[in-house]
Structure formats: C-alpha cells, structure tokens
Amino acid sequence: MRRGFNIDGQVAVVTGGGGIICSALSKALATEGVKVAVLDIDGESAKSVSDDIVANGGTAIAVQADVLSMDSLNKAEKAVTDAFGTIDILINGAGGNKKEATTSEDRTFFDLPSDSIQWVMNLNLMGTILPTQVFGKTMAEKGEGVIINFSSMASLRPLTRTIAYSAAKAAINNFTQWLAVYMNQEYSPNIRVNAIAPGFLLTQQNHYLLVDEKTDKPTARGKRIIEHTPMGRYGVPDDLVGTILWLISDEARFVNGIIVPVDGGFAAYSGV
C-alpha cells in the first residue's frame, strides 16, 4: 500500500513566509494541496508569494503581520480563520540576525549594543513564542495540530561571532521540547511540536558574514563552513522541504519534541 504525506486540504500558517526560505516552503506546501496563509511583516513580499501560489493553481492568502505584536497576530489569526475556517499547521519561520549584534574585527563582544542583542533575541525567540500563543491556541482548543519551529546549527554548538542569534536559537530548542510536553499533557496527545535545525544556507541575514561585499567571493568564514560541511556546499531552501513535509504528515505521527538537523553533515564532522 502506497504511503505519502497526505496533507491535502490542511491549513498552514507560515511566518516569515515572504523570505527566501519560507517562500519556497509555502510554495511546496501548496503543491501538496495545503491552504497556505503567508505571513510576513512585509506585506508586499507576502502578497508576491501568495499570488505566485494562486497563479500555479494553489490556495493561499497574504497576511501582513508583525510576529512581535500580539495585536497584529490576533488580527492575522482572524484573517486566516475567516478565510479557511481553521488552522492545522504553524511554521514559525520568522527570524534572523543583524550586524550590530555580531562580533567582528571592528566590534568586540564588549562593544555590542544591548539593544541590538535584544532585537535579535526578540525576533527569534519571542517571534516564535508569540505566534504560537495565538495560532497554537486554536490547535489546543480543537485538540490537534502540528507546530514546526526553526532552530539552527548555531543552537547545537557555539559558533563564533553570532552570540545573540546562537543563544536565541538554543532557547527555541528548549521551548520546542517544553511546548511538546505541555501541549500533550495539558491539551491533547494529537498535537505535535518539533523543530528543524538547518545547516548553512545563504540568506539576506547571513550574506554579510559569508560573502565579501567588495569582491563577492567567500569570506574566510564562508570557506571554513564549506570545508566543515562534508557534502561540500551550502544548503538551498528546497533541501528543507522534505523534512518539513515529513514532520507535518502522519508519517511522523509519533515524532514529538525533537530538533532535526538538516545540515549536510556539518554536525557530524569534527574537522579531522
């Protein structure tokens, strides 16, 4: 008997859906028959993704939303349930880093502005917790659903320079495990919470660390990453799709409270 993802007709909310990674993910979900609410603080980016999905025969809406504003998120939740009636899947994809919260030759740890560190912590950690409070409540009330958080390789082993980002992603791992237990014990065993920890993908947030802005060639850090990734390349957004689809589907129905590396072997390699 053939088995597959079988997620046709479900409703997914994707935060950060207008970005490089989550736009690809939103489109992949739509290809599987999922109705997708593309949430992004940049409404135009969200609309571009949803328009592309609809143009290719899928079902999607764009919702402008700030993951750090409960008022904005509550309005987004109403827009999604008005359009689709329910919420089955939440993918917390919003996040990122910034130069001012990252050490460099010109900026030591002791010089990092506290507001920049707090900005990165808020965007990644609170930007995961707050949407879960809003959209996860719908799942708690109906007793079923799937939540996928975005962690990072930076959460599993300390990486140089990215102090705030690494700390925030490590906190997301803890939150993922805590929430998996909480949802099962307090609401329903049919709610699952997991996370993925991508390896290194080139994005707007890390481009300045990995590519020299003047020469457009890999920085020393970028070269070291490739050298320490056994598969010898950066990941691309589509590399994450299969794992996400699996975690959402009933094929992973007994998978709960885990963080799945999707990293080309980076975590397995000691460097020697």
Secondary structure as GFF3:
##gff-version 3
##sequence-region A 1 272
A	DSSP	beta_strand	11	15	.	.	.	ID=ss1
A	DSSP	alpha_helix	20	31	.	.	.	ID=ss2
A	DSSP	beta_strand	35	40	.	.	.	ID=ss3
A	DSSP	alpha_helix	43	55	.	.	.	ID=ss4
A	DSSP	beta_strand	59	64	.	.	.	ID=ss5
A	DSSP	alpha_helix	70	84	.	.	.	ID=ss6
A	DSSP	beta_strand	89	92	.	.	.	ID=ss7
A	DSSP	three_ten_helix	99	101	.	.	.	ID=ss8
A	DSSP	three_ten_helix	109	111	.	.	.	ID=ss9
A	DSSP	alpha_helix	114	121	.	.	.	ID=ss10
A	DSSP	pi_helix	122	126	.	.	.	ID=ss11
A	DSSP	alpha_helix	127	142	.	.	.	ID=ss12
A	DSSP	beta_strand	145	150	.	.	.	ID=ss13
A	DSSP	three_ten_helix	153	155	.	.	.	ID=ss14
A	DSSP	alpha_helix	163	186	.	.	.	ID=ss15
A	DSSP	beta_strand	191	198	.	.	.	ID=ss16
A	DSSP	alpha_helix	207	210	.	.	.	ID=ss17
A	DSSP	alpha_helix	220	227	.	.	.	ID=ss18
A	DSSP	alpha_helix	238	248	.	.	.	ID=ss19
A	DSSP	three_ten_helix	250	252	.	.	.	ID=ss20
A	DSSP	beta_strand	259	262	.	.	.	ID=ss21
A	DSSP	three_ten_helix	266	268	.	.	.	ID=ss22
###
